């Protein structure tokens, strides 16, 4: 069997450039993808990854350079979505593109024009269920489910399955932009196993992910992007985590575990708790407690009540609740940016200061000087990549939008920060900086309630509560935390 390097490329880019006003998103990219390979593309937020993928998918035109799809050179301005589809190119975007008011089957019909005529609904339902079963066994998604009623993780599963579904033209190259960002570990492993099977059968994948272990274990070749260029490209086995991080422009982190020597991990709980909460479905006597200076993690399979608990705590602040007692102000960092996070008509700066307007007011009016100082301070603190904080929030990459949401919460006067899987699409260097900021804030007495689908993030926590079927089933202190215990507690019939 011939190697991928000997086959005709599915796509080839030569000197592709793209600018948005004064922002140079791509500065001359050369890239080739051949059948039967998985190409990893990594880089910090704003490096140009998503812009490059949108050009491949036909949703953006390029300013300069050459784009070749399946041996056919496209027009100087780039191809169209139809051209990309005809070439077998599909793209799962980081910001999901499903219609929330339609069902799973109806969204499948919108994506595949070949599903038409009498009985289209039944055919769409059959096709999407077949692909969901193949990629995510035991998914629990029905074709008549309204997409807006699904958790963000299940919405991501539907979008992935719809792009692998074949109708008039089979998928030859599937672009996965942060595909596991909202999936728990077991579901992410199902997807990556399917990716390997798809590539083994001759398909091609472009995998963009800030979870470097996924890239290193799944990809055949890795391209590193920085400042709109590909700065390193080699076989995946030519990288390890440290060299990959260094190529991205960050120094590899060899710091000791954050559990060592921090106030949040001392194991001592002093004073009165800021939060006492029990999920409405709780049957055991386990109760969540959050004390000043603590970082408490929420774990378990996605969609098992973690986000609902965060909402319960947020809504109980300053109010009476049967299920939660909250003795401080709460700020919320959403993982689902589109639905719960950004104000899409506002500027970046306005999104950052939205939680602090009362503190910025003088005589009932917003002090613009202080507002600008806050915007600029947090732009620098979290390295939000923008030339102007007055630009619309949607001009930012997904990861930089997430930084703005962090800035909004951390700039506020809230004593409790509730975080709903907040690291979606955030690069490894920024993650490390945010972890450090969280530990610093906790050392000053601020408390964090942190739901995450990444086990590596749980090591930042002093306690971890594991959820299953809407209940807390285990309370694991930092000293007793292990991946095996979290996983065993997450499944029925298992004990921690």
C-alpha positions in Angstrom: 0.0 0.0 0.0 1.3 3.5 -0.9 2.1 6.0 1.8 0.1 9.2 2.1 3.1 11.2 0.9 2.9 9.4 -2.5 -0.8 10.2 -3.1 -2.4 13.2 -4.9 -3.2 15.9 -2.3 -6.8 16.5 -1.4 -5.9 20.1 -0.7 -2.8 22.2 -1.3 -2.3 25.8 -0.2 0.6 27.9 -1.4 1.3 31.3 0.1 -2.3 31.8 1.3 -2.8 35.1 3.1 -5.8 36.8 4.8 -6.3 40.1 6.6 -9.2 41.5 8.5 -8.6 45.3 8.3 -5.3 45.9 10.1 -5.2 42.4 11.6 -3.0 40.0 9.5 -4.7 36.6 10.2 -2.6 34.5 7.7 0.8 35.6 6.4 1.6 33.2 3.5 0.6 29.6 4.5 1.9 26.5 2.6 0.1 23.3 3.5 -0.7 19.9 1.9 -3.1 17.2 3.0 -3.2 13.8 1.4 -5.6 10.8 1.6 -5.1 8.5 4.5 -3.5 10.8 7.0 -4.4 12.7 10.1 -2.8 16.2 10.2 -2.7 18.0 13.5 -2.7 21.8 13.5 -1.7 23.5 16.8 -0.9 27.0 17.9 -1.9 29.6 20.4 -5.2 31.5 20.3 -5.2 33.9 17.4 -2.5 32.0 15.5 -4.7 31.7 12.4 -5.9 28.1 12.7 -9.6 28.7 12.4 -9.2 31.3 9.6 -7.2 28.8 7.6 -9.9 26.1 8.1 -12.7 28.5 7.0 -10.8 29.1 3.8 -10.5 25.4 3.2 -14.2 25.0 3.9 -15.1 27.8 1.5 -16.7 30.1 4.1 -14.0 32.7 3.8 -12.0 33.9 0.7 -8.3 34.5 0.8 -6.6 37.7 -0.2 -3.5 36.2 -1.8 -1.9 32.8 -2.7 -3.2 29.7 -4.3 -5.8 27.1 -3.2 -6.0 23.7 -5.0 -8.9 21.3 -4.2 -8.6 17.7 -5.4 -6.1 18.8 -8.1 -8.3 21.7 -9.3 -7.0 25.2 -8.8 -9.7 27.5 -7.4 -10.3 31.1 -8.4 -7.9 33.7 -7.0 -10.5 34.7 -4.4 -10.8 31.1 -3.2 -13.5 28.4 -3.6 -17.1 28.3 -2.3 -18.8 26.1 0.2 -20.2 24.1 -2.8 -16.7 23.6 -4.3 -15.4 22.4 -0.9 -18.4 20.0 -0.5 -17.9 18.6 -4.0 -14.2 18.0 -3.1 -15.4 16.0 -0.1 -14.3 18.6 2.5 -16.4 18.9 5.7 -15.7 21.2 8.6 -16.8 20.9 12.3 -16.3 24.5 13.4 -15.2 25.5 16.9 -18.4 27.6 17.2 -21.1 25.1 16.3 -23.4 25.9 13.4 -26.5 23.9 14.2 -29.9 25.6 14.3 -31.1 25.4 17.9 -34.8 25.6 17.1 -34.7 22.5 14.8 -34.5 18.8 15.6 -31.4 16.7 15.1 -33.0 15.1 11.9 -34.0 18.6 10.5 -30.4 19.9 11.1 -29.1 16.9 9.2 -31.5 17.7 6.3 -30.2 21.3 6.2 -26.6 20.1 5.9 -27.3 17.5 3.2 -29.4 18.7 0.2 -29.5 15.2 -1.2 -31.9 14.2 1.6 -35.2 15.3 -0.1 -38.6 14.2 -1.3 -41.2 12.1 0.4 -39.8 10.4 3.5 -36.9 12.8 3.9 -37.4 13.0 7.6 -37.2 9.2 8.1 -34.1 9.0 5.9 -32.4 11.9 7.7 -33.2 10.3 11.1 -31.8 7.0 9.9 -28.6 8.5 8.5 -27.7 10.6 11.6 -28.5 7.8 14.0 -26.3 5.4 12.0 -23.4 7.8 12.2 -23.9 8.6 15.9 -24.0 4.9 16.7 -20.8 4.4 14.8 -18.9 7.2 16.4 -20.5 7.5 19.9 -21.9 4.2 21.0 -24.5 4.7 23.8 -24.9 8.4 22.9 -28.6 8.6 24.0 -29.5 11.2 21.3 -32.8 10.9 19.4 -33.4 12.3 15.9 -36.5 14.2 17.1 -34.6 15.9 20.0 -34.6 19.7 19.6 -31.0 20.8 19.3 -31.4 23.7 21.7 -32.5 21.3 24.4 -29.3 19.3 24.2 -26.2 19.9 26.3 -23.4 21.6 24.5 -21.5 18.2 24.5 -24.4 16.4 22.8 -24.7 19.3 20.3 -21.1 18.8 19.5 -21.6 15.1 18.9 -24.5 15.8 16.5 -22.4 18.3 14.5 -19.5 15.8 14.3 -21.8 12.9 13.2 -23.6 15.1 10.6 -20.2 16.0 8.9 -19.2 12.3 8.7 -22.6 11.4 7.3 -22.4 10.5 3.5 -25.2 11.4 1.1 -24.4 12.6 -2.5 -20.6 13.0 -1.9 -18.7 11.0 0.7 -16.5 12.8 3.1 -12.8 12.7 2.0 -11.4 15.3 4.4 -13.1 16.2 7.7 -11.7 19.2 9.6 -12.2 19.0 13.3 -11.7 22.3 15.0 -11.5 21.7 18.8 -13.9 18.7 18.5 -13.4 17.4 22.1 -13.7 20.8 23.8 -17.1 20.0 25.3 -16.8 16.2 25.5 -15.9 14.2 28.6 -13.0 11.9 28.5 -14.8 8.7 27.6 -16.7 10.3 24.7 -13.6 12.1 23.4 -11.8 8.7 23.3 -14.7 7.3 21.2 -14.3 10.1 18.7 -10.5 9.7 18.5 -10.8 6.0 18.0 -13.3 6.7 15.1 -10.8 9.2 13.6 -8.1 6.5 13.5 -10.5 4.1 11.8 -11.6 6.7 9.3 -7.9 7.4 8.4 -7.1 3.7 8.2 -9.9 3.4 5.6 -8.3 6.1 3.4 -10.0 9.2 4.7 -8.2 12.3 5.9 -8.6 14.4 9.0 -7.3 17.8 10.1 -7.4 17.9 13.9 -7.1 21.2 15.7 -6.9 20.9 19.4 -5.3 22.5 22.5 -5.3 19.1 24.2 -1.8 18.2 23.1 -2.0 14.6 24.2 -4.9 14.0 21.7 -2.8 15.5 18.9 0.3 13.5 19.7 -1.5 10.2 20.1 -3.8 10.6 17.0 -2.0 12.5 14.3 0.5 11.3 11.7 1.9 14.7 11.0 1.7 18.0 13.0 1.9 21.6 11.7 2.6 24.4 14.2 1.1 27.8 13.6 2.3 31.1 15.1 1.3 34.7 14.0 -0.4 33.5 10.8 2.4 31.3 9.6 3.4 27.6 9.8 6.6 27.7 11.8 7.2 24.0 12.2 6.0 20.8 10.4 7.1 17.3 10.9 5.9 13.7 11.6 4.1 13.5 15.0 6.7 11.1 16.4 9.2 13.9 15.9 7.5 15.9 18.7 7.0 15.4 22.3 4.8 17.6 24.5 7.7 19.9 25.5 9.0 20.5 22.0 5.4 21.0 20.7 4.8 23.7 23.4 8.1 25.3 22.6 7.3 25.4 18.9 4.1 27.2 19.6 6.0 29.9 21.4 5.5 28.9 25.0 8.0 27.5 27.5 7.2 24.0 28.6 5.8 24.0 32.2 7.7 21.8 34.6 6.2 23.4 37.7 5.3 21.0 40.6 1.7 20.0 41.1 -0.4 23.0 42.2 -1.7 20.8 45.0 1.6 21.3 46.8 2.0 24.2 49.2 -1.1 26.4 48.3 -3.7 27.6 50.6 -6.4 26.0 48.5 -4.9 22.6 49.0 -4.0 22.8 52.7 -6.8 20.5 53.5 -8.0 22.8 56.3 -11.5 24.3 56.0 -11.8 27.4 58.3 -14.7 29.6 59.1 -18.2 29.3 57.6 -18.7 27.9 54.1 -19.7 30.3 51.4 -21.8 27.6 49.7 -23.7 24.6 50.9 -25.6 22.9 48.2 -27.4 19.6 47.4 -28.6 18.8 43.9 -32.4 18.4 43.8 -32.1 14.7 43.0 -29.6 14.0 45.7 -30.6 10.8 47.7 -27.4 10.4 49.8 -26.2 12.6 52.6 -23.3 14.1 50.5 -23.4 17.9 50.5 -21.2 20.2 48.5 -19.4 22.8 50.5 -17.2 25.7 49.3 -15.1 27.7 51.8 -13.1 30.9 51.2 -9.9 30.3 49.4 -10.9 26.9 48.0 -10.9 25.6 44.5 -13.6 22.9 44.3 -13.9 20.8 41.2 -17.0 19.1 39.7 -16.3 16.0 37.7 -18.1 13.1 36.1 -19.5 12.4 32.6 -20.8 15.5 30.8 -24.5 16.3 31.3 -24.9 14.6 34.7 -25.8 17.7 36.7 -22.6 19.7 37.0 -23.8 22.7 35.1 -27.2 22.5 36.8 -25.4 22.7 40.2 -23.5 25.8 39.1 -26.7 27.4 37.9 -28.3 26.5 41.2 -25.5 28.3 43.1 -25.6 31.3 40.9 -29.4 31.7 41.3 -29.3 31.1 45.0 -26.9 34.0 45.7 -28.8 36.6 47.7 -32.0 34.5 47.6 -33.6 31.8 49.6 -33.4 28.3 48.1 -34.3 24.8 49.4 -31.2 23.3 47.8 -28.5 25.9 48.2 -27.3 28.5 50.7 -24.9 31.0 49.2 -23.4 33.7 51.4 -21.5 35.8 48.8 -21.8 37.3 45.3 -21.2 34.9 42.4 -19.7 35.6 38.9 -20.2 33.0 36.2 -17.8 31.9 33.4 -19.7 30.1 30.7 -18.3 27.3 28.6 -21.0 27.7 26.0 -20.0 31.1 24.8 -22.7 31.4 22.1 -25.6 30.7 24.4 -24.5 31.9 27.8 -21.3 33.9 27.4 -20.7 36.8 25.0 -22.9 39.8 24.2 -22.5 39.5 20.4 -23.5 43.1 19.6 -21.1 44.6 22.1 -17.4 45.5 21.9 -14.7 43.4 23.5 -14.2 46.0 26.2 -17.9 46.2 27.0 -18.0 42.4 27.4 -15.2 42.6 29.9 -16.6 45.4 32.0 -20.3 44.2 31.9 -20.1 42.6 35.4 -18.4 45.8 36.9 -20.6 48.6 35.8 -21.8 49.6 39.3 -18.2 49.9 40.5 -17.3 52.0 37.4 -20.2 54.5 37.9 -19.9 58.0 39.3 -23.1 59.9 40.1 -25.1 57.3 38.2 -22.9 57.5 35.0 -20.2 55.2 33.7 -16.7 56.8 34.2 -15.3 56.2 30.7 -11.7 56.8 31.8 -11.9 54.1 34.5 -13.8 51.8 32.2 -11.0 52.1 29.6 -8.4 51.5 32.3 -10.1 48.3 33.3 -10.4 47.1 29.7 -6.7 47.7 29.0 -5.6 46.2 32.3 -7.4 42.9 31.6 -6.3 42.9 27.9 -2.7 42.9 29.1 -3.3 40.5 32.1 -4.9 37.8 29.9 -3.2 38.7 26.6 -6.4 39.2 24.7 -5.2 39.3 21.1 -6.8 42.4 19.6 -5.5 45.7 18.3 -8.6 47.5 19.7 -10.8 46.7 22.7 -13.6 48.7 20.9 -13.8 46.0 18.2 -16.8 43.7 18.3 -16.4 40.6 20.5 -17.0 38.3 17.5 -13.8 39.6 15.8 -11.9 37.5 18.3 -11.0 33.9 18.0 -13.0 31.5 20.2 -10.1 31.2 22.7 -9.8 34.9 23.0 -13.5 35.3 23.5 -13.1 32.9 26.4 -10.3 35.1 27.8 -12.7 38.0 27.8 -15.3 36.0 29.8 -12.6 35.1 32.3 -11.6 38.8 32.5 -15.3 39.8 33.1 -15.5 37.4 36.1 -12.1 38.1 37.6 -12.6 41.9 37.3 -15.8 41.8 39.3 -16.4 42.1 43.0 -17.7 38.5 43.3 -16.2 36.3 46.0 -17.3 33.1 44.3 -16.4 32.3 40.6 -18.5 29.6 39.1 -16.8 28.1 36.0 -18.7 25.9 33.5 -15.9 23.9 31.7 -14.3 27.3 30.9 -11.2 26.3 29.1 -12.9 25.4 25.8 -10.6 26.4 22.9 -8.0 28.0 25.2 -4.3 27.4 24.3 -1.9 25.6 26.6 0.1 28.7 27.5 -3.0 30.7 28.4 -4.4 27.8 30.4 -1.2 27.8 32.5 -1.5 31.5 33.1 -5.2 31.2 34.0 -4.4 28.3 36.4 -1.8 30.5 38.1 -4.2 33.4 38.3 -6.9 31.2 39.9 -4.4 29.9 42.5 -3.3 33.5 43.3 -6.9 34.6 43.7 -7.7 31.6 45.9 -4.7 32.4 48.1 -6.3 35.9 48.6 -9.6 34.3 49.7 -11.6 34.1 46.6 -13.4 30.8 46.1 -13.8 28.8 42.8 -16.4 26.2 41.8 -15.0 24.6 38.7 -16.7 22.1 36.4 -14.2 20.6 33.9 -14.2 17.7 31.5 -10.3 17.5 31.6 -8.9 15.4 34.4 -5.6 17.3 34.3 -7.4 20.4 35.5 -8.7 18.7 38.6 -5.3 18.6 40.1 -5.8 22.4 40.8 -8.6 21.6 43.2 -8.7 21.0 46.9 -11.9 18.8 46.7 -13.6 17.1 43.7 -17.2 16.2 43.7 -18.1 13.5 41.2 -21.6 13.6 39.6 -23.7 10.8 38.2 -27.3 11.0 37.0 -27.8 14.3 38.7 -26.4 13.3 42.1 -23.1 13.8 43.9 -21.7 10.3 44.3 -18.2 11.0 45.6 -16.2 13.6 47.4 -12.6 13.2 46.7 -10.0 15.3 48.6 -6.9 16.4 46.7 -4.8 13.7 48.5 -7.1 10.9 47.4 -7.7 12.1 43.8 -6.9 9.8 40.9 -8.2 9.4 37.4 -9.3 5.9 38.2 -11.4 7.0 41.1 -13.1 9.7 39.1 -13.9 7.3 36.3 -15.1 4.5 38.5 -17.4 6.9 40.4 -18.8 8.2 37.1 -20.4 4.9 36.0 -23.3 2.9 37.5 -22.4 0.1 39.8 -18.9 1.3 40.4 -17.4 2.5 43.7 -14.7 5.1 44.2 
